[in-house]
Structures are given as C-alpha cells and as structure tokens.
Amino acid sequence: MLWRTHFLTGAVAGLVVTGSTSPRVVILTAGVAGIAALLPDLDDPNSWAGRMIPVIPRLIKLTIGHRGALHSLMGAVFITALAAFLLRFWHPQAYVYNHLIPLFVIGYISHLVADSLNPQGVPWLWPLDKHFGLPLMQTGGFLERFVIFPALLVLCSWLAGTRITFT
Ligand SMILES: [Zn+2]
C-alpha cells in the first residue's frame, strides 16, 4: 500500500474508536493513529517513513528484510513498547499515555491489515515465515489509487466532521 493509504487507514481506525468531540483531540487522534500506521514500513528505506530517518531503515532491511518482523504482531508489540518507553519520558502524565498508546496500536495494526490485502501478505506470526495475504489489490494499483484512497479520504473527513462538536 502507498503511505498515504496507510496514513488514512490508521486515521480512520483511530477516529472510529475515539469518543472525544474536542477538535484538538480528534485531530490528534487521527494524527497519532495515522503516523503509527506508517511505522511498519520503516523496514524499507525507500518508503515514506524510511526516508524520514537516516540509516536505521537500511539496517532493518538488511537484517530482517522488508515485510519481515516489523510487519508482524511481534513487531507491533516491540515498536509499541518502544513508543511507550519514549512517551514516558516525553509526557509522563497517565491520561496522555492511556489515550495515545491504544491509538498507536490501532494505527500500527491497521497497516498490517491493509498490507494483508496484497498478494504478498504479511508474516503476522513472525518468526514463522508464512505470509498471510489476499490477492485483492496491488500496491499503487488502480483500485488503491482511484477507489480505496478517495473512499478513505471521504470517510476520514466524514468521521472527523461527525466527531467534532464546536461549542
Ligand atoms: Zn507495509
């Protein structure tokens, strides 16, 4: 999937579960889940997320490969634990932590679900090698670019609009 499709998938997933009506929290919710949805592709130095960080994506691709450990439940647990550790230093208040980490998990898992719609699939149960995927769409193909992406954009805008209440 393209990075923008992943971002919107994560944002939609985050917006579906949020109960907040504050514009600031709704935007933060979509942003956190959307960004978390980009992180599994840190295993590809040519991906949008991989280009944001020097060296590390190249090392990950050389060692565990693209669509390897980071595209698995084990990867989700590891990256979430790392994010939780960093968040504790950045913002130790529990309410922020308790709101952001579930959104982070939801965004990350949304990436794995979306990539599972490609024939290449993802190794959900890594270190087992088996990839789970459905041959429904190709990354960057017609269906993704002209049907799924616009539909997600509309859905994301609609969800954000229905969640936000201006007082
Ligand atoms: Zn991916």
Boltz pocket constraint, residues with backbone or C-beta under 6 A from the ligand:
constraints:
  - pocket:
      binder: B
      contacts: [[A, 1], [A, 40], [A, 41], [A, 71], [A, 111], [A, 115]]
      max_distance: 6.0
